[in-house]
Amino acid sequence: MSNAKKNAKSPEELQAALQSLIAQGRKDGMVRSEDLNALLEKMDLSPEKIEEIYDRFDAMNIQIISPELELDLDDDLDLV
């Protein structure tokens, strides 16, 4: 059996992970794009479903922050 099969998570576990990411995003007002993309890759969703998830984050005012923007935000914090 391959490692991918051993480490595969059930749909319920993936859904719980997505809900956890949403909860964290609500708390922080943002999620890291790499965290969201890593989870979405494991979920094996259609492009339409992925778009729906991005729309859900937008509707909840949760920003999806790219690594480049994250660096810019860190730079701004150094100025304070």
N, C-alpha and C positions, 0 to 999 in steps of 0.2 A: 504494500500500500504506500502511496506517495505521501510526502509531508503535507501537500496541499489538501489531500483528503482527510488526513489526521487532524489538521488544524481548521478544517472547514467548520463554520458555525451554522447552526440551524437558522431557518428564517425567523424564528421567534427571537433567537439571541441577537440577530442582526437588527431586527425591529427594535428590540430593547436598547441596543447600542445607539440607534438613531434617536430614540426618545431621550436617551441620556445626553446626547450631543445637543439636542434641541433645548433641554433643560439648562445645560451649561451656557448655551448661546443666549437664552433669555436672561440668565444671571449676569453675564458679561457684556451682552449687547453685540457679541460677535463670535464667530467660530473661525478657525484657521482652515483655509481651503484645502490644505494637504490632509487634514484630519477628515474632512467631509468627503473628499475624493477617495481616500483610502477605504472608507466605509462603503461608499457607493460602488466601488469596484467589486467588493466582496458580495454585494447584494445582487449583482448580475441583472440590472434593470434595463428596460427599454429607454431610449433617449427621451421619450415622452414622460415616463415616470420620473426620470432624473430632473427634467424641467419642472415637473410638479413639485418636487422636493425643494428645488431652488426657489420656486414661487412661494412655498410655505415659509421658508426662512425670510424672504422679503416681506411677506404679509405680517410676520411677527416682528418686523424691524430688527432682524438679526443680520448684521453685516457679515459677509464672507470675505475674510481678509487674506490676500495673497502674501507670500513671503516677502515680496518687494515692498508692499505697503507696510508690513509689519516692521521692516527695517526703518522705513521713514518715520513711523510712529515712535520707535525707540530713539531715533535721532532727535525728534522734537522734545521728548522727555528729558534729554540731556541738557536742553537749553534752559530748563526751569530752575 
